[in-house]
């Protein structure tokens, strides 16, 4: 039988480092899914799940030096960035353990029987149960926080769902290392190691989404790849939920009053956000509406200075580098588009940061300019100069769904009086899952109130992949009507033996 090797590659040189694994066959995918499916019973114990997640976090912290070294060698993201990402990853695991202990994610609701109502109401008790095996498709740009030990995996395990991860080819060694730590944590808490499994290879990813025992999937990546998997999930004999985070332009609107008040500050902040992680954040601001006039010129002058001083950087792999260079070239060749700081190739293995600029009237006129409204992965943004709120609104009206939208407002505009700023808030709320005012979208806090998602194509569902409520993706509600107490699940029994929060209606 022919096997295809899986290599770890150094993006700084493009050279192979080591063979990590071989691509999984359809039989091996089937074995991994069936083993995960068999692990559902042991994973049903909430206390064990919480302990497992905390042990996983502790083992990742203990192996921090090794994990960061492996991830840096495969991604070139740097120890500083990866140290923060590992802390975020272990923090997510502990946060979901806390959520399991607290129990409100089960959304227990009890309606007591009331024969006096018309029609009479029977006794109803409702909570949520895990879906089953979850397929997770790891992201390229977050080898930890959105990969094998990341938020999709942590939230699915917290819900009681075993996980099979399709590893990203950009960091296979990191994926195998993290998987081994998660499996060790499972065994340490009396769980089968197969509650977490990893497979490699494009064909393995397709076999995974089509497997009849896979009950849901989570994906972070490109529109093209995500849409193909989404369609495959929907085309199954039994369709399954597919929670995909796809591409996002993350528009920014700078009002004239904000530009007048702090043009240089906004320009410098924009440059820092665009180049963070060499522009490889899913919430990188990719389209910025800047007013015409002297204040807007001051902003772009500062942006030009800051980007011009930015050192070339290494992207996650050479394919992404080629796509970035060709994407920038295509956009820069459009009529009316200028490049005050030319983004693109910075050397054989690096790229240079920059930005493109176009007038709103040219963008709205067509002539192939729609490509400017699509994400270009890497350290580049498009500055659109607009003449008034009507033009800015028309550009926003051309956008699809986004993960974030940012408004840069003046101090007076933030006071909340009815006016253009309030209208802008209303307009961008229709476009994005997170609205930022006088900040930057890069940096997504892991917090209970966070929402990381948005209208299509930013995401394929209305759920979040970050924060406590990400667990909801892997659960479904079940109601029990007139079921004797002794036959109810412990979560719904009258004595509340698990001490869960619950909403009760009736006497």
Buried (B, 14 or more C-beta within 10 A) or exposed (E): EEEEEBBBBBBEEEEEBEEBBBBBBBEBBBBBBBBBBBBBEBBEBBEBBBBBBBBBBBBBBEBBEEBBBBBBBBBBBBEEBBBEBBBBBBBBBBBBBEBBEEBEBBBBBBBEBEEEEEEEBEBBBBBBBBBBBBBBBBBBBBBBBBBBBBBBBBBBBBBBBBBBBBBBBBBBBBBBBBBBBBBBBBEBBEBBBBBBBBBBBEBBBBBBBBBEBBBBBBBBBBBEBBBBBBEBBEEEEEEBBBBBBBBBBBBBBBBBBBBBBBBBBBBBBBBBBBBBBBBBBBBBBBBBBBBBEEBBBBBBBBBBBBBBEBEBBBBBBBEBBEBBBEBBEEBBEBEEBEBBBBBBBBEEBBBBBBBBBBBBBBBBEEEEBEEBBBBBBBBBBBBBBBEEBEBBBBBBEEBBBBBBBBBBBBEEBEEEEEEBBEEBBEBBEEBBBBBBBBEBBBEBEBEEEBBBBBBBBBBBBEBBBBBBBBBBBBBEEEEBEEBEEEEBBEBBBEEBEBEBEBEEEEE
